[in-house]
Amino acid sequence: MKTSYLLRRIGIALSTIFFALIISYILFELSPLSPVNYIMQSFGLMPVGGGGLASNRAAAAVIPSSLSTQEYKELLTYVDSIMPHGNPIIEVAMYIYNVFHGNMGISILYAEPVTKLIAERLPWTLFIVVTANILSFLIGIYLGQLMAYNRGKSIDQVITQFITVKRSIPIYIYAAIFLLFLGFYLHWFPVAGAYSAGVVIGFNLPFIASVLYHAFLPIFTLTFATFGHWALSMRGNTIAQLGEDYVSYAEMRGLPGSWIARNYVGRNSLLPLYTSIIIALGFSFGGTVFVESTFSYPGIGQLYTTALSNNDWPLAMGVLIIIVVAIVIGMLIADLTYSLIDPRVRH
Amino acid sequence: MEEKISAKSKIQPIIGMFRLLTKSKAASFGLWVTVFYILLATVAQLLIPLVTLKESPGNVLLPPRLWPPAYWFGTDYVGQSTLADIIGGAPFILETSFLAGIYTTVIGMIVGLVSGYAGGLVDSAVMWINDTLLTLPSLLIVILIATMVKTTNPLVLAGVLSITGWTGLARAVRSQVLSIKQLPYMEVSKVLGLNWSYILFKEIMPQLIPFIWINLILNVESAIYATVGLFYLGLMPFTSNNWGFMISNAISLGAAYGTNALWYFIFPTLFVTLFMVGLIELAYGIDEIVNPRLRKA
């Protein structure tokens, strides 16, 4: 029973990664958009005439290396042929083989290995996502308990209504409002980047202070947008636990209320949240795309949108696969360790 | 027999439904908001010529003014009235989100019903696919596919948005079907020799209708989140009256170039927010009405 469940989870994990790989590969292969135009532009090669656009004519006057439409098309097919277009099955197999060897191709936009770009950006994303998730978990648990012990009273209704409205507003709206008002109009926080230009990168106080100062708004936005879920689940779990017999028995034994709240009810209502915190951590990568691109924070979310808007396929594919692998590993860890902390599911 | 059903008897259940909905404060708020947006996307389209301005550099990013009505919400970055932009952008958002909500709900419902009813190998195969899609970061996949397909046709964009959205509903419907399958009346209908499609759609599905309605509304809400988000990220070909584009454009005009884009930012944001809050309140209100556990005495 147990092993079959585990095997199924591992199978789903593998098929998820495989699905992400296949879908991104097929899309990039079949998409009408191509990075070739970007490459040609970066060489300063543009077609003359043909299109008849004013910008093209202006470019032809400025850039001496402009080509005729015929030459341009020939070059286009040549550059296009540099990217391998072979048997798709062999292509995908080769991609997987290379990924396992730490080679995800070379970014077209940055002309650097994708692995290096991701390695540079990933710590920033992990920093804001992990911090924000821990904060929102703690706030949510505190609020949830507060609501559960005051259930039916006005404070419970006010917080519930507030969370309901707050949850329905998308994260990018919060990001936009905080950026515009706290960052731009009030000048309380920086509006872009991960650290100031003047500081020396390394383990020194000005650098750490600058990093924290720049990370404040992204972390605040992510925290603010996500704590409602924890609060509502914690409220529900706590109320369910409060009706259990063992709580009444503990009360009859004369245990202090705070002791029961922390060691009896608190522990048991936290348990079901354990698996969802790792899942939430994985899915925060979705929200972080909006947060990072709003605050120009140099994480992988911003890398992903930059790669997609410039048709930089290898980079977008690499980022997607890294994120999917992170989520899948997080879920497997949650599944495997749940039985360690909850004796009831141990067989 | 069917011809005898008069118009009155057709309207009666709708009126009854409205009466029921207005019992809950949240539901009636949500209902009025939804009606307002539907009117905005249909009837208000006729008003666009009245509030359209001539685009000119002197008109750029003006604050709201009481008269004429075109200046009620201020003006945008080309000197067009923001009110005209918002009204003009409403049909696209509504079409895409409602279509995506319908696609998602229908797929999720059918997959859940069939998988739960059929059981066995079909069930495990479908649930395997379901869990795979459930694990994927749906927003990133949707952004990826939408960027590659690069379409603004609501029919296609809604399809893209609903690729991973149906999984949660399918799982929930499946577990409901599994529990309904245990009930005694299912055995009776099997003994009566009713065929499976009758049992599935006439005996099981009606039990799930309120649940499915709530899910439809929630799916519409998350489709708005994704649609506006896509345009907010600037990955799609946009028009100047797209709400998501307006928000992101106001941000870049305001925060990066230091122009006074405050009003241009506030109104699209307000319209997106109000719509989403309204839909959520409607869903919770319906839940309150149909769910006996939440019903107030």
Interface residues (C-beta under 8 A of the other chain):
Chain A: R8 G11 I12 A13 S15 T16 F19 A20 I23 S24 L27 F28 S31 P32 L33 T164 V165 R167 S168 I169 P170 Y172 I173 A176 I177 L179 L180 G183 F184 Y185 V191 G282 F283 F285 G286 G287 V289 F290 S293 T294 Y304 T305 L308 S309 A316 L320 I323 V324 I327 V328 M331
Chain B: W128 D131 T132 L133 T135 L136 P137 S138 L139 L140 I141 I143 L144 I145 T147 M148 V149 K150 E221 Y225 V228 G229 Y232 L233 G234 L235 I247 S248 A250 I251 G254 A255 G258 L262 F265 T269 V272 T273 M276 V277 L279 I280 E281 Y284
